[in-house]
Amino acid sequence: MLEAAREHLQSRGRMIVEVRLDGRTIPAGELDDRRGTSISEVEVRLYSAEPRELAALTLRQARLQLSEASTAQVEAAELLQQDEPSEALARIGLAMGAWQHAQQAVLRGSQLVELNLDELTFDHQPVTKMVSDLLEQFQTLKQLITRDDTLGLADALAYEWPETTDRWDRLMEHLATRIEERTEGP
């Protein structure tokens, strides 16, 4: 049934984004496990979305999370300056989770609508370079944490990451708008 619904929706330019059985959302990983399950006495609801709308929405949600990450980064820098590394690391963890979501939103959102990031530039720089630069910044943060370099970590969070946050915020809005305006492709 699910495969037939998927094909039907795909022919109309939509995709399944959520499956509910008796009001309970079924995680994507469980769908294959339930293939043989009888649904004759179960309420099944499928929710769909147009891929462009889904990609743009995901990018905008990631922007909101990045805004929260920005606050967490500033707080972490201040906590490090006040010699409270354990609380600072908790804030850094929250921020890095938002950053990973932002990176995935850019990569998966562009894949979903077949937008080739290798051919796309933003602020006169290839988007793929921005992604690789972000990964390098993650590595630098990890090294600073591993070396217990609280001064270097505080400086990076206070002086390097705000610019990166601003740039990625603008990038994600640009991509969301571009995706919404696309008329060709899925």
N, C-alpha and C positions, 0 to 999 in steps of 0.2 A: 504494500500500500504506500509506504513512504517513498519508494523509488518512483512509482507512478505519479505521485503528487509532485515530486521533485521535477520530473520531466514536464509535467503539465505547467508548472509555474515557470520553469526555464523557458518554455516556448513563448511565454508572455513577458519575458524580461524580468522575472522575479526569482527569488531564492528563499528557501526555508531558513528562518533564523531561530525558530524556537518550536519545540514539540512539547505538548503537555498531555499527560495521561491522568484523567480524573483530577485535573487542576494542579498536578505536580509537574514542574518542569523537569524534563529528562535531559541530563547533560549529554553532549554529543558523543562522548566516549561510551555511554551506556546504550546507545541506539543499536549498535550491532549485536550486543548481548541480548536484546529483546526481539530480534527478528522472528523467532518462532513463537512468540507469545501471542495468544489469542486476544483479540481486541473486541470480540463480539459484545461483551458486557462492560466495556470501558468507554468513557468519553475521551475522544481524541481530538485535540485542537492543534492545528498547524498555523504558525504565524509566519508571514512572509514579508519581504521587503525588496525594494528595487535596489540593486547593488550600488548604484551611484549614491542614492540617499543614505544607505547604510555606511558606505565608506566615508562620506562627508560628515555624518553624525559621529562616527567613531573618532575622526580627527578632531572634531570640536570638543568631544568629551575628553579626549587626551589633553587638549589645550587647558581645560579646566583643572585637570589633575596637575598639569605643569605649573599652573598658578599656585596651587597648594605646595608643590615641590619647591618653588621659589621661596616661599615663606619658610619652609622647613630648612632650606639651605642657609638662609640668613640666620635663623635661630641656632642652627648647628654651629655656624661660625662664631656667633656670640657665646654660645656655651663653651666652645673650645677656648675662647679668649678668657673665659671665667674659670678655666681649669675644671670643667665638668664633662670629661670625654665620654662617659657612658651614656649620658643623656644626649650628647651631640651625636653619637653613633646611631642612636635610635631615630633621630631626625633624619640623618643621612640615609638610613635604610628606607624610610618612607619616601624620601625624595628619589632615590634610585629606582624604587618600584614604579613611580610615576614616569621616570625617564625611560625605563624599559617599555612601558605601555606606549609612550609617545613614539619610540622607535618602531615598535611593532605596528602601530596604527599607520605610520607612514609606509612601511614596507608592505604590509598586508592590504591596506586600503588601495594602494597603487596597483597591486597584483589583481585585486578584485575587479577593477575597472580597466585592466590592461593598459595602465599608464606606465610607460617605460622610464624608470628613474635614471637609467644610464643616459638618456637623451634630454633630461630635464635639468635646467639650471635655475638657481634662485640667488639673488644678490651677486650675480656674476660668478657663481661657483656651482659646479655640478652637485646635484643633490646627493649622489652616491658619495662624494667627497665629504659632505656634511655628516653623513651617516658614519663614515669611517673615522672622521675627526671626533665624533661623539664617543665612539668605541675607545679611541685613544685616551680621551678624557676620563672614561670609566677606569681604564687601566692605571692612569696616573693617580686617581683617587685611591684605588685599591693599594697601590704601592705606598702612598703616603700613610694609609691606615696601617698597613703591614709594618712599616718602619716606625710606627708610632710618632710620626712627625706632625704633632698637633699644630704647630705654627704654620707649616706649609699647607696643611689641610685647611686651616682657618682662612689663610690667604686665598687659596684656590676657590673655596666656597664663597668668600666675600667679594673677590675681584674678577675671577675668570667665569664662574658659572652664571652670574646674572646676565652677562652678554650672550652666553650660549642659550640661556633660557629665553631671552628676548628674541633671538634669531630663530629659534625653533618654534616659538609661538607664532611668529610671522610666517614661517614656512608652512606650518600646519594649516593656518587660515588660508594661505595662498593655494595650497593643494585642495582643501575642501571646496573653495570657490571654483577652482579649475575643474574639479570632478563634477560638481553640480552643473557647470556650464557645458560639459561634454554632451554631444548628441550622438556620436558614433560609438561603436563598441557595445559591450554588455550593459 
